[in-house]
Amino acid sequence: MMYDADQSGKNRFFTLSTLSAAIAVTTALSGAASAAEIEEVVVTAQKRAENLQDVPIAISAFTGDNMKAMGVKTVTDLGKFTPGVEMNNDTPLQPTYSIRGIQTGDFTVGSDPAVAVYVDGVYTGRGAGAEIPLADIERVEVLKGPQGTLFGRNATGGAIHIISQKPQADDTTELNLTAGNYGRQSSDLLLNRQLSDNLYARFTASTNRRDSFADNLAGGFDTGNIDTQTYRASLLWEPSANTEVLWRADYGVMDQGSALRTSIVPTLQAEAGGTDVFGDYALDTPTIEDRDSWGSSLSITHDFENVTFTSITAYRGFDAHLQQDEDGTANPDYMFGSANFDEQTQFSQEFRLNGATDTLKWTVGASYSREKLEHLTEAYFTAGSLESFAVYEGIKAAYANSGMSTTELEDEAVKQRQLMIAAGQEGYAVSSFLYDLMMGSGMLDAAMGEGLAPLGLTAANLSKDDIVMQLMGGIAPWVAADTPWNENVLNTGDYRSTAVYGDMTWSLTDKLDLTVGARYTQDEKDFTIETAYQNTLPITIGGNTHLVDENGDPLVVTIPFEVAPGVVVPVQTDQLPLPQVALNQPFGMAFYNNGQPMLDSKLSDSWSDISGRIVLDYRWTDDVMTFVSLADGFKAGGFNSLNFGDNIDSSFDQEDVVNLELGLKSSLFDNAVRLNASVFAYEYKNLQELDLVGSPIPSYNLRNADAEGRGAELEVQWAATDNLFIAGNYSYLDTEYTRYQIIEAIGETEEEHSRVGQPRVGTPENKFNLMAEYTWELAAGGDVSVRGDYNWTDERVGSISDPARVIPDYQLMNLRAGWNSASDRYSAALWVQNVTDEEIAGGYGGTGAAIGASPAWRFMPRMYGADFTVRF
């Protein structure tokens, strides 16, 4: 019996000496006999079709049947099953893919992803267009480590290649139906037709719907539901025995609620009626995930006598709208919503030549791409949100050395906010905050300087308490009314990339191969930022104001006082009657831009790089191969989409990763056991790190940092008998920052802000998977199978802005029981995901942390259902 081994597994850390021992053992065992064997897996990781076991690259490959058995619907789902890979995403429109700790978390469009996603050989430039339903997919290849030579830019962490099914030379129809809890309903209709002797067509229509798994206690809308439709069509024309023309097109519609993010601040949870990250929620910003995506490609392949020519021409695009509740509450005093609107199109062209002789395999190619995009970011607040922000800033300053956790500080700020409301002091925190801001910016001196200068006084001589109370006259009713406060920033981009590359494998002996490759890439980017302060603060100051000296003590001055018309006498006083001044000051909360009221920036830059790889692989026997590789990857620099302000570089440098790897690939006991392993170490220069930075108003900013990582991965599949198949994998990963850019222009210091020595966000140290499947042949024909998948993932840092927020280790178990008819016309299955209903947090923080209202999101609760398939 043949087993398809595209299942993924996890790895156990081991030393180089352990790997050497493994080589010796596998060499000795490679000739042992066994009845059952594992099916060969063909991949195209080196731009040519090869057996997975012959490719000197760390790859996890999954077939469509594997993914169906694992309950995988999207690329994100694969992360749980793949060693060294994390894809903890709560929204498909802002996904982050991490391979061996290398990722980019930027949700805007000024940067590029660090893990390249390809669909049928076509690069998808934006994450919002990369997360597609995996229906009618032949396989997905996850390539680990820098893939700069063959996959080009933005593959510093690795590459994910999604390959859809090609039209076949037959007439088939297949209908897949799924029903499950929380109103789950899914369908896949697959049609394949042979239109003539050399023309074949394939069409796929898929739908996927599910209701929310929790209730909104605030009412009005649901969130966390799913509603997608996907359509694919392809035509394969073979005008001659040596020529293949393949046209593909796809169209997708997403219309659903966005991620369910719930407050983790205890007092906010309690006042909403008992919300919980793992229970019901209360939100006031409707969550939206809308996307229309489309794409078309034309691939032409022609075989000459010793050379194969390939051309891939593609055009893709999408329109997307993502709206989220960032504070995780329905409290108007903490109102914080965000929306992102994207329009993106991209054109790409690649030409490639492949050739082979008895001792040499080679590939040369050239590619060009152009991407145009527009990204609008909106933020929704109330005046009460600004008061909450100011209270939180005050609490952080007051308890700076208390040792309190971020959640404890946030909870203390909520309690303080409630006490201030009860005491009639609403608006005091904003007024105090504005006083500090006006003093620091010189605004107060500008407003009052004309009356103070003749007396030798400055705004610093005016009592802070008096000025704050004057400010409250306009601020307090404005805050109490929770006045709406909306802001936006618009980015546009025009990105061009050109590359030429070559890669060759030379057989030095019948056992030893040398692979050398190189790619030159030139990236050019034009980028714009447009934003302006769109709201005003109702600032009014004036009236009797006490005077103070530099120590804050009462200050007496002599002023002229008119006792009668034309009669002026000197009078000593400790207060001045300041004239009433209404400023109505323009201001920005989300897009403060370091005090710049308007930005209209047009930026351009370019980056170039030569990346390459050198690989030596040695085949000890026909079934055991080891390799050592040195490879580097390149990711272009970019621009900060929310440009923080003066003296802060609006662009950031390109990334470079150099990876050294030693690997083993083996098929043992007549291919009954497949054992693949690798150990690696990399140095990461100028990684582009997203962080929430700055004061008095923080903003997201991308900085450069350096990091290093080391680890190991192990994948094992075992066809134990004709009926029993067992697989497992393990990964170990240790990452840390070795340099962390300090932005002195916003007041950062090494002592307070450096993360040198800390692990990267979102990377667990250990992770493993186990899978077992048993199949019974039925006497009447057909078969029944049962399968179990188990995953354990170590703890990891779960917040961009706070390394102390750690996601605890967790475990997940999935079960599936299936039946296939004797004719293979009918199939049915029952399945359960997250069998034990584990409560697992996916991530903490986010932009709500800026106002002291951090939310969190969770993995799915227990899901169960049934599948049914009929084939015609």
Secondary structure, DSSP 8 states (H G I E B T S, - for coil): -EEE------B----HHHHHHHHHHHHHHTT---S-EEE--EE-TTSS-EEGGG-SS-EEEEEHHHHHHHT--SHHHHGGGSTTEE---S-TTS---EETTB-----SSSS--SEEEEETTEEE-SGGGT-----SEEEEEEEES--TTTT-TT-SSEEEEEEE----SS-EEEEEEEEETTTEEEEEEEEEEEEETTEEEEEEEEEEEE--SS-BTT-S---S-EEEEEEEEEEEEEEETTEEEEEEEEEEEEEE-----EE--HHHHHHTTS--TTS-B--SS--EEEEEEEEEEEEEEEE-SSEEEEEEEEEEEEEEEEEEESS-S--GGG-EEEEEEEEEEEEEEEEEEEEE-SSEEEEEEEEEEEEEEEEEEEEEEEHHHHHHHHHHHHHHHHTTTS---HHHHHHHHHHHHHHHHHTT-TTHHHHHHHHHHHHHHTHHHHHHHHHHGGGT--GGGB-HHHHHHHHHHHHHHHHHTT-EEEEEEEEEEEEEEEEEEEEEEEESSSSEEEEEEEEEEEEEEEEEEEEE--EEE--EEEEEEEBB-TTS-B--EEEEEEEETTEEEEEEESEEEEEEEE--EEE-SSS-GGG-SEEEEEEEEEEEEEEEEEEEEEEEETTEEEEEEEEEEEE--EE-TT---TTS-SEE--EEEEEEEEEEEEEETTTTEEEEEEEEEEEEEEEEEEEEE-SSS-EEEEEEEEEEEEEEEEEEEEE-SSSEEEEEEEEEEEEEEEEE---GGGT--HHHH--BT---TT--SEEEEEEEEEEEE-TTS-EEEEEEEEEEE--EE--SS-TT-EE--EEEEEEEEEEE-TTSSEEEEEEEESTT----EEEE-SGGGGGT--EEEE----EEEEEEEEE-
